[in-house]
């Protein structure tokens, strides 16, 4: 059923280094505790109104924690701006959220984190791709007498090459998702009993 799949997905999230998963709910404390236990969560807070949830998230941020809030659109309304990332599980593209899961499936969160991590890696690679030629040009200008025109040309060429690489990856926005899905199915096939 849904709950065991959600518990598995939350366990994968908790296994990520530096990640804590807790349940905050408007349900009474006893119901929130039972739900948290069924999901394998060791931490929860129940009986919280929208403003209490928002305050809790702000308090976590004040402690230096990076906070992602995941919830339905009704909960999102009070949490917007309280977390570093707000993710709606309601499938409503008009929700006041940074990301919207088109189906209310917590398993998608692990995939979303993997895609975000890969994107961060691409951004770091892009920064290095542009910074290295520019740093070499600046050093060349100071120590080897390279003209400022040559520096401008190399700088613009590296930036144009980065733009070309980025634009080609945007032509297929699902490329990363398909690659991720392909690697998952290959892994699943490799571990399937045979």
C-alpha positions in Angstrom: 0.0 0.0 0.0 0.9 3.6 0.1 2.1 3.8 3.7 4.9 1.2 3.3 6.1 2.8 0.1 6.1 6.2 1.9 8.0 4.7 4.8 10.6 3.3 2.4 11.0 6.6 0.7 11.4 8.5 4.0 14.0 5.9 5.1 16.0 6.6 1.9 15.7 10.4 2.7 16.9 9.8 6.3 19.8 7.8 5.0 21.2 10.8 3.1 24.0 12.4 5.2 22.9 15.4 7.2 19.2 14.8 6.5 16.5 14.7 9.3 12.9 13.9 8.5 10.2 14.9 10.9 6.4 15.1 10.8 4.6 18.3 11.7 0.9 18.0 11.6 -2.4 19.7 12.6 -3.6 16.3 13.7 -3.9 15.7 17.5 -0.6 14.7 19.1 -1.6 11.0 19.5 -2.6 10.7 15.8 0.6 12.5 14.7 2.6 10.1 16.8 0.8 7.0 15.3 1.3 8.3 11.8 5.0 9.1 12.5 5.5 5.6 13.9 3.9 4.0 10.9 6.2 6.0 8.6 9.3 5.1 10.7 9.9 8.6 11.9 11.3 9.2 15.3 10.4 12.9 15.5 7.0 14.6 15.2 4.9 17.5 16.4 1.1 17.3 16.4 -1.7 19.8 17.0 0.0 22.6 15.1 -2.0 25.3 13.3 -0.6 26.8 10.1 1.1 29.6 11.9 2.7 27.1 14.4 4.1 25.1 11.5 5.5 28.3 9.9 7.1 29.3 13.2 8.5 25.8 13.7 10.1 26.0 10.2 11.5 29.5 10.9 12.9 28.3 14.2 14.7 25.4 12.4 16.2 27.9 9.9 17.3 30.2 12.8 19.2 27.2 14.2 21.1 27.1 10.9 19.2 24.2 9.4 18.3 24.0 5.7 14.6 23.3 5.7 12.4 21.7 3.1 8.7 21.7 3.8 6.6 19.1 2.0 2.8 19.2 2.2 -0.5 19.6 0.6 -1.5 23.1 -0.8 -3.5 24.0 2.3 -0.4 23.5 4.4 1.8 25.2 1.9 -0.1 28.5 2.2 1.1 29.0 5.8 4.6 27.6 5.2 5.5 29.6 2.1 8.7 31.6 2.8 9.3 29.7 6.1 11.4 26.9 4.5 14.4 27.1 2.1 12.3 24.9 -0.2 8.5 24.4 -0.2 7.2 21.4 -2.1 3.5 20.8 -2.8 2.2 17.3 -3.0 -1.2 18.4 -4.3 -0.4 18.5 -8.0 -1.6 22.1 -8.3 0.8 24.1 -10.5 -0.6 27.4 -9.1 0.4 26.4 -5.5 2.7 28.9 -3.8 5.6 26.4 -3.8 9.1 26.1 -5.2 8.3 22.6 -6.6 5.1 20.8 -7.2 4.8 17.0 -7.2 2.2 16.1 -9.9 1.1 13.1 -7.9 1.1 12.9 -4.1 3.9 10.4 -3.9 6.7 10.9 -1.3 8.9 8.5 -3.3 9.3 11.3 -5.8 11.3 13.3 -3.2 14.3 11.1 -3.4 14.3 11.4 -7.2 13.9 15.2 -6.9 16.9 15.4 -4.6 19.0 13.3 -7.0 18.1 15.6 -9.9 18.8 18.7 -7.8 22.2 17.2 -6.7 23.1 16.4 -10.3 22.0 20.0 -11.3 24.2 21.5 -8.6 27.1 19.4 -10.0 26.5 20.8 -13.5 26.4 24.3 -12.1 29.8 23.8 -10.4 31.2 22.4 -13.6 29.9 25.4 -15.6 31.5 27.8 -13.1 34.8 26.1 -13.5 34.4 25.9 -17.3 34.1 29.7 -17.4 36.4 30.7 -14.5 39.4 28.8 -15.6 39.9 30.5 -19.1 39.1 33.8 -17.5 41.7 33.3 -14.7 44.3 32.2 -17.3 43.5 35.3 -19.3 43.9 37.6 -16.4 47.2 36.0 -15.4 48.3 36.2 -19.1 47.4 39.9 -19.2 49.4 40.7 -16.0 52.4 38.4 -16.5 52.8 37.7 -20.2 51.4 40.9 -21.7 48.4 39.4 -23.4 46.3 42.2 -24.9 43.0 43.1 -23.4 41.3 42.3 -26.8 42.6 38.7 -26.5 41.3 38.4 -23.0 37.9 39.6 -24.1 37.8 37.2 -27.0 38.8 34.2 -24.9 36.3 35.2 -22.2 33.5 35.5 -24.6 34.3 32.3 -26.4 34.3 30.3 -23.1 31.0 32.0 -22.2 29.5 31.2 -25.6 30.7 27.6 -25.4 29.0 27.3 -22.0 25.8 28.8 -23.4 25.9 26.3 -26.3 26.3 23.4 -23.9 23.6 24.6 -21.6 21.1 25.4 -24.4 21.6 21.9 -25.9 20.8 20.3 -22.6 17.7 22.4 -22.3 16.4 21.2 -25.7 15.6 18.0 -24.0 14.4 19.0 -20.5 13.6 15.4 -19.5 17.1 14.1 -20.5 18.2 14.0 -16.9 15.0 12.4 -15.7 15.1 9.8 -18.4 18.7 9.0 -17.6 17.9 8.6 -14.0 14.9 6.4 -14.8 17.1 4.3 -17.1 19.8 3.9 -14.5 17.2 2.8 -12.0 15.6 0.2 -14.3 19.1 -1.1 -15.2 19.9 -1.4 -11.5 16.6 -3.1 -10.9 17.2 -5.5 -13.7 20.8 -6.2 -12.5 19.6 -7.1 -9.0 16.5 -9.1 -10.1 16.7 -12.8 -9.3 17.4 -14.7 -12.4 
